[in-house]
């Protein structure tokens, strides 16, 4: 085609084109079907993050509920703030674990669709290793949190003992604090104290009834 013919063809194209061509140009890539990206997961990550926080709070509460009463934590500002920090820390770890699991599943779905290359298997191996390490760290973190609350419980016991003063044991085996208050003990210590009294008095008869329900415990007369 000669230059003269090319010029005529271009003039014809320009003459047939609209005055404003902006209307025929897509504003962004989302309006171009060929360039529109499709999501590979159906996960709402905002909802996932909130769920991880709920799961973290449940895990910590269940872990420490037999160590410290929940009402003690709620009534102590230090423990209350510490619990919130522990929840944030554990929730972040759970979120990292869940997102890695989501990405790993998305990778598997892409492989099932036929998008296979060597790099994808390398990434899958790395993500599997990360998920395993996160599971291990999650268990270790929960155990570390439990130990922290156990230490706090022991500190509380020590401070209460210091506040009560030196304890003394009476003739009947009852412990009293420096202020005259009675120091209560658990059932195990009560049984041991009964055995001690019986041995001290040379009692060999274990029970006073045939059903063996009422133990033989000497009652010392009041002075």
C-alpha positions in Angstrom: 0.0 0.0 0.0 1.3 3.4 -1.0 1.7 6.3 1.4 -1.2 8.1 -0.3 -3.5 5.1 0.2 -2.5 4.7 3.8 -3.2 8.4 4.5 -6.6 8.0 2.9 -7.4 5.0 5.1 -6.3 6.7 8.2 -8.4 9.8 7.3 -11.4 7.5 6.8 -10.9 5.9 10.2 -10.7 9.2 11.9 -13.8 10.5 10.2 -15.8 7.5 11.3 -14.6 7.7 14.9 -16.6 9.5 17.6 -15.5 13.0 18.7 -15.1 11.8 22.4 -13.3 8.4 22.5 -13.1 8.4 26.3 -16.5 6.9 26.5 -15.3 3.7 24.8 -12.3 3.2 27.0 -12.7 1.2 30.3 -11.9 3.2 33.4 -10.1 0.4 35.1 -9.0 -3.2 34.6 -12.0 -4.6 36.5 -14.3 -3.7 33.6 -12.2 -5.8 31.2 -13.3 -9.4 31.5 -10.0 -10.8 30.3 -8.1 -8.9 33.0 -10.5 -9.3 35.9 -9.0 -11.5 38.6 -11.1 -14.1 40.2 -10.8 -14.9 44.0 -9.1 -18.2 44.9 -10.6 -18.4 48.4 -14.0 -17.6 49.9 -12.6 -16.6 53.3 -13.6 -13.3 54.9 -10.3 -12.5 56.7 -11.9 -9.9 58.9 -14.3 -12.5 60.3 -11.4 -15.0 60.6 -9.4 -12.5 62.7 -12.4 -12.0 65.1 -12.9 -15.8 65.3 -9.2 -16.2 66.2 -9.6 -13.7 69.1 -12.6 -15.7 70.4 -10.7 -19.0 70.1 -7.7 -17.5 71.9 -9.8 -16.2 74.8 -11.5 -19.6 75.2 -8.2 -21.4 75.1 -6.6 -19.2 77.8 -9.7 -19.2 80.0 -9.9 -23.0 79.9 -6.2 -23.2 80.6 -6.1 -21.0 83.7 -9.6 -21.5 85.1 -8.3 -24.4 87.4 -5.3 -22.3 88.5 -7.0 -19.0 89.4 -10.7 -18.2 89.8 -12.0 -16.1 86.9 -13.6 -13.6 89.3 -10.2 -13.0 90.8 -8.8 -12.1 87.4 -11.8 -9.8 86.7 -11.3 -8.0 90.0 -7.6 -7.5 89.6 -6.5 -4.8 87.2 -3.0 -6.3 86.6 -4.4 -9.8 85.8 -7.2 -8.3 83.7 -4.7 -6.4 81.5 -2.4 -9.4 81.4 -5.2 -11.6 80.2 -6.0 -9.1 77.4 -2.3 -9.0 76.3 -2.2 -12.8 76.3 -5.3 -13.0 74.2 -3.9 -10.6 71.6 -0.6 -12.5 71.5 -2.3 -15.9 71.2 -4.9 -14.7 68.7 -2.2 -13.3 66.4 -0.5 -16.7 66.4 -3.7 -18.5 65.7 -4.5 -16.1 62.9 -1.1 -16.8 61.3 -1.8 -20.5 61.5 -5.3 -20.2 60.0 -4.2 -17.9 57.1 -1.3 -20.3 56.2 -3.8 -23.1 56.1 -6.1 -21.1 53.9 -3.2 -20.3 51.5 -2.2 -23.9 51.4 -5.7 -25.0 50.5 -5.8 -22.3 47.8 -2.5 -23.7 46.4 -4.0 -27.2 46.4 -7.1 -26.0 44.5 -4.9 -24.3 41.9 -2.9 -27.5 41.3 -6.2 -29.5 41.0 -7.2 -27.0 38.2 -4.1 -27.9 36.3 -1.9 -24.9 37.2 1.2 -27.0 38.0 4.8 -26.0 38.1 7.8 -26.9 40.2 7.8 -23.7 42.2 4.3 -24.4 43.6 5.4 -27.7 45.2 8.4 -25.8 46.7 6.0 -23.2 48.2 3.7 -26.0 49.5 6.6 -27.7 51.3 7.6 -24.4 52.9 4.0 -23.7 54.1 3.7 -27.2 55.5 6.8 -26.6 57.6 5.5 -23.2 58.7 2.2 -24.7 59.8 3.9 -27.4 61.8 6.1 -24.9 63.6 3.1 -22.7 64.4 1.3 -25.6 65.9 4.3 -26.4 68.1 4.7 -22.7 69.1 1.0 -22.5 69.9 1.2 -25.4 72.4 4.4 -23.9 74.0 2.8 -20.5 74.3 -0.3 -21.9 76.1 2.0 -23.8 78.5 4.1 -20.7 79.2 1.0 -18.7 79.9 -0.2 -21.3 82.4 3.2 -21.2 84.2 2.9 -17.5 84.5 -0.5 -17.7 86.3 0.8 -20.5 88.5 3.7 -18.3 89.6 1.2 -15.5 90.4 -0.9 -17.9 92.5 2.1 -18.8 94.6 3.0 -15.1 95.0 -0.6 -14.5 96.3 -0.3 -17.4 98.8 3.0 -16.1 100.0 1.7 -12.5 100.5 -1.4 -13.8 102.3 0.8 -15.9 104.6 3.0 -12.9 105.4 -0.1 -10.8 106.1 -1.5 -13.4 108.5 1.7 -13.6 110.4 3.3 -16.7 112.0 1.0 -19.7 112.5 0.8 -21.8 115.6 -0.7 -25.3 116.2 -2.9 -25.8 119.2 -3.4 -28.9 121.3 -6.1 -30.1 119.0 -4.0 -29.7 115.9 -5.8 -26.5 114.8 -3.6 -23.9 113.1 -4.2 -20.3 114.1 -2.7 -17.2 112.6 -1.0 -14.3 114.4 -4.2 -12.4 114.5 -6.1 -15.3 116.1 -7.9 -16.4 113.0 -8.1 -20.0 112.1 -6.1 -21.3 109.1 -8.1 -23.8 107.2 -6.6 -26.7 105.3 -7.8 -29.1 102.6 -9.2 -32.6 103.1 -5.8 -34.3 102.6 -4.2 -32.3 105.4 -7.2 -32.9 107.6 -6.8 -36.7 107.2 -3.1 -36.5 107.9 -3.8 -34.5 111.0 -6.3 -37.2 112.2 -3.7 -39.9 111.7 -1.1 -37.9 113.6 -3.5 -37.5 116.6 -4.3 -41.2 116.6 -0.6 -42.2 116.5 0.2 -39.8 119.2 -2.5 -41.3 121.4 -1.7 -44.9 120.6 -5.1 -45.6 119.1 -5.3 -48.7 116.9 -9.0 -48.9 116.5 -9.9 -47.2 113.3 -13.7 -46.8 113.6 -16.3 -46.7 116.4 -19.2 -48.1 114.2 -19.7 -51.4 112.4 -20.2 -49.6 109.1 -16.8 -48.1 109.5 -18.0 -44.6 108.7 -17.1 -42.7 111.9 -13.4 -42.7 112.7 -12.2 -43.0 116.3 -10.9 -39.5 117.1 -10.1 -38.6 120.8 -11.8 -35.5 122.1 -9.6 -33.7 124.5 -11.4 -32.0 127.4 -11.2 -28.2 127.4 -8.8 -26.7 130.0 
